[in-house]
Amino acid sequence: MHARFAFLAALSCAAPLANAANVSVAFTDAAGHALTDAVVMLEPVGAPLAVKPMQNAQIAQHDLQFNPQVTVVTVGTPVSFPNQDTVKHHVYSYSAAKTFQIKLYAGVPHTPIVFDKPGIAVLGCNIHDGMIAWVVVTDTPLWARSAASGQARVVDVPPGSYEMRVWHSSLNDATPPQVVPLTVGAADVEQRVRLVPDGIAK
Protein backbone atom coordinates (compact mmCIF):
# COMPACT_ATOMS: atom_id res chain seq x y z
CA MET A 1 0.00 0.00 0.00
CA HIS A 2 2.79 2.37 0.89
CA ALA A 3 4.55 1.93 -2.47
CA ARG A 4 1.26 2.23 -4.37
CA PHE A 5 0.43 5.48 -2.55
CA ALA A 6 3.86 6.90 -3.34
CA PHE A 7 3.44 5.97 -7.00
CA LEU A 8 0.02 7.67 -7.19
CA ALA A 9 1.41 10.76 -5.48
CA ALA A 10 4.20 10.94 -8.04
CA LEU A 11 1.67 10.72 -10.87
CA SER A 12 -0.36 13.50 -9.28
CA CYS A 13 2.67 15.77 -9.06
CA ALA A 14 3.62 15.06 -12.67
CA ALA A 15 0.12 15.69 -14.06
CA PRO A 16 0.40 19.49 -14.51
CA LEU A 17 3.60 19.10 -16.58
CA ALA A 18 1.98 16.40 -18.67
CA ASN A 19 -0.59 18.99 -19.79
CA ALA A 20 1.98 21.75 -20.26
CA ALA A 21 2.94 23.14 -23.66
CA ASN A 22 5.98 24.82 -25.18
CA VAL A 23 5.80 28.40 -26.44
CA SER A 24 8.19 29.25 -29.29
CA VAL A 25 8.76 32.85 -30.39
CA ALA A 26 10.57 33.92 -33.56
CA PHE A 27 12.00 37.44 -33.17
CA THR A 28 12.86 39.66 -36.14
CA ASP A 29 13.62 43.34 -36.66
CA ALA A 30 11.73 45.69 -38.97
CA ALA A 31 13.67 44.35 -41.97
CA GLY A 32 12.91 40.73 -41.11
CA HIS A 33 16.37 39.88 -39.77
CA ALA A 34 16.64 37.55 -36.77
CA LEU A 35 17.14 39.24 -33.40
CA THR A 36 19.62 37.71 -30.98
CA ASP A 37 19.17 38.21 -27.22
CA ALA A 38 15.50 39.12 -27.44
CA VAL A 39 13.66 38.14 -24.26
CA VAL A 40 10.18 36.70 -23.82
CA MET A 41 8.49 36.49 -20.41
CA LEU A 42 5.14 34.81 -19.76
CA GLU A 43 3.18 36.28 -16.84
CA PRO A 44 -0.03 34.44 -15.85
CA VAL A 45 -3.15 36.60 -15.72
CA GLY A 46 -4.55 36.73 -12.19
CA ALA A 47 -2.23 34.45 -10.20
CA PRO A 48 1.55 35.03 -10.34
CA LEU A 49 3.86 32.03 -10.29
CA ALA A 50 6.41 31.49 -7.55
CA VAL A 51 9.90 32.51 -8.58
CA LYS A 52 13.24 31.87 -6.90
CA PRO A 53 16.51 33.83 -7.12
CA MET A 54 19.10 32.32 -9.46
CA GLN A 55 22.51 31.08 -8.39
CA ASN A 56 26.00 32.02 -9.63
CA ALA A 57 24.90 34.86 -11.92
CA GLN A 58 27.72 37.07 -13.11
CA ILE A 59 28.48 39.77 -15.66
CA ALA A 60 32.19 40.00 -16.38
CA GLN A 61 34.19 42.80 -17.94
CA HIS A 62 36.51 41.46 -20.61
CA ASP A 63 38.28 43.31 -23.44
CA LEU A 64 36.50 46.52 -22.35
CA GLN A 65 33.08 44.95 -22.84
CA PHE A 66 30.43 43.47 -20.59
CA ASN A 67 30.07 39.73 -21.02
CA PRO A 68 27.29 38.79 -21.52
CA GLN A 69 25.80 41.96 -22.91
CA VAL A 70 22.25 40.84 -22.08
CA THR A 71 21.54 38.95 -18.86
CA VAL A 72 18.16 37.66 -17.65
CA VAL A 73 17.70 37.07 -13.92
CA THR A 74 14.75 36.44 -11.64
CA VAL A 75 13.83 38.92 -8.93
CA GLY A 76 16.11 38.70 -5.91
CA THR A 77 19.10 37.31 -7.82
CA PRO A 78 22.56 38.47 -6.69
CA VAL A 79 24.91 39.23 -9.59
CA SER A 80 28.69 39.46 -9.31
CA PHE A 81 30.78 41.69 -11.58
CA PRO A 82 34.29 40.22 -11.98
CA ASN A 83 36.74 42.50 -13.74
CA GLN A 84 38.87 40.33 -16.02
CA ASP A 85 40.64 43.27 -17.67
CA THR A 86 44.02 44.71 -16.72
CA VAL A 87 42.43 48.15 -16.23
CA LYS A 88 39.95 49.22 -13.58
CA HIS A 89 36.24 49.71 -14.20
CA HIS A 90 33.49 51.71 -12.51
CA VAL A 91 30.20 49.89 -13.11
CA TYR A 92 26.92 51.70 -12.58
CA SER A 93 23.20 51.76 -13.36
CA TYR A 94 20.78 54.66 -12.92
CA SER A 95 17.76 52.63 -14.02
CA ALA A 96 14.54 52.49 -12.00
CA ALA A 97 14.82 48.69 -11.85
CA LYS A 98 18.19 48.99 -10.07
CA THR A 99 20.36 51.94 -9.17
CA PHE A 100 23.89 51.17 -7.98
CA GLN A 101 27.57 51.96 -8.37
CA ILE A 102 30.64 49.78 -7.99
CA LYS A 103 33.34 52.40 -7.85
CA LEU A 104 36.69 52.03 -9.57
CA TYR A 105 37.90 48.49 -8.94
CA ALA A 106 39.93 45.53 -10.16
CA GLY A 107 39.30 41.84 -9.53
CA VAL A 108 35.99 40.72 -8.01
CA PRO A 109 33.93 42.99 -5.71
CA HIS A 110 33.25 41.41 -2.33
CA THR A 111 29.49 42.06 -2.41
CA PRO A 112 27.29 41.12 -5.38
CA ILE A 113 24.47 43.39 -6.53
CA VAL A 114 20.97 42.07 -5.77
CA PHE A 115 18.42 42.86 -8.47
CA ASP A 116 15.29 43.07 -6.34
CA LYS A 117 12.71 44.68 -8.66
CA PRO A 118 11.40 43.60 -12.07
CA GLY A 119 12.37 45.76 -15.04
CA ILE A 120 15.27 46.61 -17.31
CA ALA A 121 18.55 47.84 -15.85
CA VAL A 122 21.01 49.50 -18.24
CA LEU A 123 24.65 49.15 -17.21
CA GLY A 124 27.57 51.39 -18.06
CA CYS A 125 31.14 52.16 -17.05
CA ASN A 126 32.13 55.64 -15.92
CA ILE A 127 35.63 55.11 -17.33
CA HIS A 128 34.81 53.51 -20.69
CA ASP A 129 31.81 55.10 -22.41
CA GLY A 130 31.60 52.37 -25.06
CA MET A 131 30.69 49.72 -22.49
CA ILE A 132 26.97 49.01 -22.21
CA ALA A 133 24.89 46.03 -21.09
CA TRP A 134 21.36 45.21 -19.99
CA VAL A 135 19.92 43.18 -17.13
CA VAL A 136 16.35 41.98 -17.61
CA VAL A 137 14.85 41.28 -14.18
CA THR A 138 11.77 39.08 -14.36
CA ASP A 139 9.24 38.01 -11.74
CA THR A 140 8.15 34.88 -13.62
CA PRO A 141 10.02 31.59 -14.05
CA LEU A 142 8.61 31.29 -17.59
CA TRP A 143 11.10 33.13 -19.77
CA ALA A 144 13.58 32.55 -22.59
CA ARG A 145 16.21 34.46 -24.56
CA SER A 146 16.56 34.16 -28.32
CA ALA A 147 19.54 32.51 -29.99
CA ALA A 148 21.31 33.81 -33.10
CA SER A 149 18.45 32.32 -35.12
CA GLY A 150 16.01 34.66 -33.39
CA GLN A 151 14.24 31.69 -31.82
CA ALA A 152 13.29 31.60 -28.14
CA ARG A 153 11.47 28.68 -26.49
CA VAL A 154 9.69 28.63 -23.14
CA VAL A 155 9.12 25.03 -22.05
CA ASP A 156 6.54 23.42 -19.75
CA VAL A 157 4.02 26.26 -19.79
CA PRO A 158 0.81 25.32 -17.91
CA PRO A 159 -2.46 25.98 -19.76
CA GLY A 160 -4.00 29.38 -19.08
CA SER A 161 -4.12 33.05 -20.02
CA TYR A 162 -0.86 35.00 -20.09
CA GLU A 163 0.62 38.38 -20.81
CA MET A 164 3.57 37.70 -23.09
CA ARG A 165 6.14 40.44 -22.52
CA VAL A 166 8.85 40.84 -25.14
CA TRP A 167 11.98 43.01 -25.09
CA HIS A 168 15.14 43.67 -27.08
CA SER A 169 17.95 46.19 -26.65
CA SER A 170 17.02 47.76 -30.00
CA LEU A 171 13.89 49.23 -28.37
CA ASN A 172 14.14 52.88 -27.44
CA ASP A 173 15.25 53.43 -23.85
CA ALA A 174 11.81 54.80 -22.92
CA THR A 175 9.98 51.84 -24.50
CA PRO A 176 9.05 49.21 -21.90
CA PRO A 177 8.72 45.50 -22.66
CA GLN A 178 5.86 45.06 -25.11
CA VAL A 179 2.78 43.07 -24.04
CA VAL A 180 0.92 40.53 -26.20
CA PRO A 181 -2.10 38.58 -24.84
CA LEU A 182 -1.54 34.85 -25.14
CA THR A 183 -3.66 31.79 -24.42
CA VAL A 184 -1.90 28.47 -23.89
CA GLY A 185 -3.70 25.13 -24.14
CA ALA A 186 -2.46 21.59 -24.44
CA ALA A 187 -0.82 22.11 -27.85
CA ASP A 188 2.50 23.88 -28.44
CA VAL A 189 2.27 27.54 -29.45
CA GLU A 190 4.30 29.38 -32.08
CA GLN A 191 4.47 33.18 -32.24
CA ARG A 192 6.23 35.66 -34.52
CA VAL A 193 7.23 39.04 -33.14
CA ARG A 194 8.69 41.85 -35.26
CA LEU A 195 10.23 44.53 -33.07
CA VAL A 196 10.94 48.12 -34.11
CA PRO A 197 12.47 50.85 -31.90
CA ASP A 198 9.05 52.06 -30.70
CA GLY A 199 7.57 48.63 -30.06
CA ILE A 200 5.99 45.81 -32.05
CA ALA A 201 5.54 46.26 -35.79
CA LYS A 202 1.96 45.64 -36.83
C-alpha positions in Angstrom: 0.0 0.0 0.0 2.8 2.4 0.9 4.5 1.9 -2.5 1.3 2.2 -4.4 0.4 5.5 -2.5 3.9 6.9 -3.3 3.4 6.0 -7.0 0.0 7.7 -7.2 1.4 10.8 -5.5 4.2 10.9 -8.0 1.7 10.7 -10.9 -0.4 13.5 -9.3 2.7 15.8 -9.1 3.6 15.1 -12.7 0.1 15.7 -14.1 0.4 19.5 -14.5 3.6 19.1 -16.6 2.0 16.4 -18.7 -0.6 19.0 -19.8 2.0 21.8 -20.3 2.9 23.1 -23.7 6.0 24.8 -25.2 5.8 28.4 -26.4 8.2 29.3 -29.3 8.8 32.8 -30.4 10.6 33.9 -33.6 12.0 37.4 -33.2 12.9 39.7 -36.1 13.6 43.3 -36.7 11.7 45.7 -39.0 13.7 44.3 -42.0 12.9 40.7 -41.1 16.4 39.9 -39.8 16.6 37.6 -36.8 17.1 39.2 -33.4 19.6 37.7 -31.0 19.2 38.2 -27.2 15.5 39.1 -27.4 13.7 38.1 -24.3 10.2 36.7 -23.8 8.5 36.5 -20.4 5.1 34.8 -19.8 3.2 36.3 -16.8 0.0 34.4 -15.9 -3.2 36.6 -15.7 -4.6 36.7 -12.2 -2.2 34.5 -10.2 1.5 35.0 -10.3 3.9 32.0 -10.3 6.4 31.5 -7.5 9.9 32.5 -8.6 13.2 31.9 -6.9 16.5 33.8 -7.1 19.1 32.3 -9.5 22.5 31.1 -8.4 26.0 32.0 -9.6 24.9 34.9 -11.9 27.7 37.1 -13.1 28.5 39.8 -15.7 32.2 40.0 -16.4 34.2 42.8 -17.9 36.5 41.5 -20.6 38.3 43.3 -23.4 36.5 46.5 -22.3 33.1 44.9 -22.8 30.4 43.5 -20.6 30.1 39.7 -21.0 27.3 38.8 -21.5 25.8 42.0 -22.9 22.2 40.8 -22.1 21.5 38.9 -18.9 18.2 37.7 -17.6 17.7 37.1 -13.9 14.7 36.4 -11.6 13.8 38.9 -8.9 16.1 38.7 -5.9 19.1 37.3 -7.8 22.6 38.5 -6.7 24.9 39.2 -9.6 28.7 39.5 -9.3 30.8 41.7 -11.6 34.3 40.2 -12.0 36.7 42.5 -13.7 38.9 40.3 -16.0 40.6 43.3 -17.7 44.0 44.7 -16.7 42.4 48.1 -16.2 40.0 49.2 -13.6 36.2 49.7 -14.2 33.5 51.7 -12.5 30.2 49.9 -13.1 26.9 51.7 -12.6 23.2 51.8 -13.4 20.8 54.7 -12.9 17.8 52.6 -14.0 14.5 52.5 -12.0 14.8 48.7 -11.9 18.2 49.0 -10.1 20.4 51.9 -9.2 23.9 51.2 -8.0 27.6 52.0 -8.4 30.6 49.8 -8.0 33.3 52.4 -7.8 36.7 52.0 -9.6 37.9 48.5 -8.9 39.9 45.5 -10.2 39.3 41.8 -9.5 36.0 40.7 -8.0 33.9 43.0 -5.7 33.2 41.4 -2.3 29.5 42.1 -2.4 27.3 41.1 -5.4 24.5 43.4 -6.5 21.0 42.1 -5.8 18.4 42.9 -8.5 15.3 43.1 -6.3 12.7 44.7 -8.7 11.4 43.6 -12.1 12.4 45.8 -15.0 15.3 46.6 -17.3 18.6 47.8 -15.8 21.0 49.5 -18.2 24.7 49.1 -17.2 27.6 51.4 -18.1 31.1 52.2 -17.0 32.1 55.6 -15.9 35.6 55.1 -17.3 34.8 53.5 -20.7 31.8 55.1 -22.4 31.6 52.4 -25.1 30.7 49.7 -22.5 27.0 49.0 -22.2 24.9 46.0 -21.1 21.4 45.2 -20.0 19.9 43.2 -17.1 16.3 42.0 -17.6 14.9 41.3 -14.2 11.8 39.1 -14.4 9.2 38.0 -11.7 8.1 34.9 -13.6 10.0 31.6 -14.0 8.6 31.3 -17.6 11.1 33.1 -19.8 13.6 32.5 -22.6 16.2 34.5 -24.6 16.6 34.2 -28.3 19.5 32.5 -30.0 21.3 33.8 -33.1 18.4 32.3 -35.1 16.0 34.7 -33.4 14.2 31.7 -31.8 13.3 31.6 -28.1 11.5 28.7 -26.5 9.7 28.6 -23.1 9.1 25.0 -22.1 6.5 23.4 -19.7 4.0 26.3 -19.8 0.8 25.3 -17.9 -2.5 26.0 -19.8 -4.0 29.4 -19.1 -4.1 33.1 -20.0 -0.9 35.0 -20.1 0.6 38.4 -20.8 3.6 37.7 -23.1 6.1 40.4 -22.5 8.9 40.8 -25.1 12.0 43.0 -25.1 15.1 43.7 -27.1 17.9 46.2 -26.6 17.0 47.8 -30.0 13.9 49.2 -28.4 14.1 52.9 -27.4 15.2 53.4 -23.9 11.8 54.8 -22.9 10.0 51.8 -24.5 9.0 49.2 -21.9 8.7 45.5 -22.7 5.9 45.1 -25.1 2.8 43.1 -24.0 0.9 40.5 -26.2 -2.1 38.6 -24.8 -1.5 34.8 -25.1 -3.7 31.8 -24.4 -1.9 28.5 -23.9 -3.7 25.1 -24.1 -2.5 21.6 -24.4 -0.8 22.1 -27.8 2.5 23.9 -28.4 2.3 27.5 -29.5 4.3 29.4 -32.1 4.5 33.2 -32.2 6.2 35.7 -34.5 7.2 39.0 -33.1 8.7 41.9 -35.3 10.2 44.5 -33.1 10.9 48.1 -34.1 12.5 50.9 -31.9 9.1 52.1 -30.7 7.6 48.6 -30.1 6.0 45.8 -32.0 5.5 46.3 -35.8 2.0 45.6 -36.8 
